[in-house]
Amino acid sequence: MSIAVITAEFNPFHNGHAYLIREALKHCGRAVVIMSGSFVQRGEPALIDKHRRARAALRAGADLVIELPLLYALAPAEIFARGAILTANALFAGQNTALVFGSESGDISYLKRLADAVSSRDGSFKETLMDALGQGMPYPKAMDLALSSSDKDPLSGYSLANSPNDILAAEYIRSLSITGSDITPLPVKRKEGEDIAHASDIRREPIPFDDRVLHFLPQYSLDEFRDISESGVEKTVCADDFSEALAYVLYAVSQNSLGEIADISGDLTNRILSLRRNFDCFTGFTRTVKTKAFTYARISRCLTELLLGITKRDRTAALGNNATYLRILGVRESSKDLLGQIGGSVSSGAPLIMRGADLHSERITGDPVLKRMIDLQLFADAIYDQKRLGAGFRIAEEEKQPVII
């Protein structure tokens, strides 16, 4: 029986995600999810805890949920995709595995040509892309323009202007090629319907969700929000929960230290420093710094990287070593046999983390790159839990156990 690997944030888990898992199971029979943890790609905290999102995925039919390391989860699309593929390769190397992902086009031939075109990045392509981005054009539209200007454009018939999933799909395919992976890419055309909405649209709605939003989420996802509301302790988390901490870091950071943060360029360093006295809150300052050249998502991601202390050196070391780890967030009782199939973890050197003690195993503490990745992960989880539960209720990451249903 083949295995489907799905990379996701599930922020929050909605009907479109449930559809993707159902389609993956139709094709492959087993579904394993590689999911972002406490912080996600756009530089925001996840709305609800990663174990709650893992439980929703398991109830939707997924067999196993693995955490995507923070250094890859909180990163631009190219690095997000690379980390996801490194993790997938370590999971089931040499086995009959497919990477299943949502796609606006659903056309694997087109997506492979798109990946080839982006990889080539000839002179006219790169120049047009950077000029368009510098003028404030959204990335998908800038990609469309750059591809049309390139002599290597084989992509007539589709538009990327409203196709963020196709752009990420192309990065997955590039990463499969770069890493020499034997995993097969398998796109699933995005489902349209009255009960389907983008996760970003759902997140904009106030919590508790009203009737306009409820029908976009399956009942088991709504159950997680209800449990949070009824707990009396736990809460959903948003970027502005970290305003006070970010304000302190912004006032304390030097120009050199700010320039070392993973995705912060020299121009953005100067802009952040020149405006930091205007800080009001996390989202407000992000809007203040935003320009045509610096998108909201990029600034939010950079500020979160600053808050967590993620540097260019951290990212370079992880990618240079093809470093990843396999942290189990959840598993179905009936699917525990999959844990014994993670043979790739031995040959790849990626440690398997099932219990809290595994976070401090010799395999991790003896590898400076992995230790740094885990330390960043633990710090991020600690400050996330402080906002989710309150300082008096923080649960040490070592005490958390995988969800089993």
C-alpha angles and dihedrals in degrees: 000000000000125000127229118211116202124189115206150143098214089202088183113355107241141171093275090059091049089052092051091053092048091051091047090053091050090057101037113016095226128058127200120185126209102200136184115247131214096335128040139209099271090060096259133121113253111261092237136016120288093238091056091050089047090053090052090052091050091049088051089059105271113143100207137009121206125186119244106226114256094240088064100032092057097051144089117286095265093055094039088056094045092052092047092052093045088054093045091049091052092050104056109005113176094009130115097273134158128195104223118197140162117258135181092215099034086204113129093188091055092045092052091051089048090052090050092049093050091046093053093054092178119193099272092045095052095042094050092045094052093045091051093048090047089056090054099257113155113256097248092052091044089052090052091052094045093050092049090052094050123097087221096058108136094157110095114142099049134069126213094197092102100018111097091150092056090052091052089045090057089053090051090052092048090051092049088055096043093051094044090238123178091208114120118229112231118182122203115204110240113257119237124204148117091275095051124088137159115264090235091059091050092049091056091063119092119254129268087054117234128219092279090066106030096080091058092066129063116240094253090057091048088050089064092054090047091051090051091050093048096044095080089213111051124073140180114263130230136179094258090062085076097049096108093048092047092049090056093048093047093053093045100045122099125219092252094049093047090051090056093061112114105253102018116115126201093260092049091048090057093046094050092048093047092052103037093101087064092060114138106154138335097269094036093053090046089057090046093054094042117108135162088272097043113052124211092246093052093049092046090051092048092050091050090049088052091049091051096039098240109164138192088250091056092052094044093049093049094048093042091055095039083234123183140139133212110233114179112222097171145348137186114246089232092052102052088112087075089069088065091053095061089104092141090069091069098049094040094048093234108145119232113228116200103145136034091254089060089067088070100037121139089250089064102033090049093056113068094201095050092043091053091048091051093045090054090047093051092048092049091049092048096054091041091054091047088062095037096050107013126251093281094054103045114143115214110241090232089062095056118103129201116267112253122190 
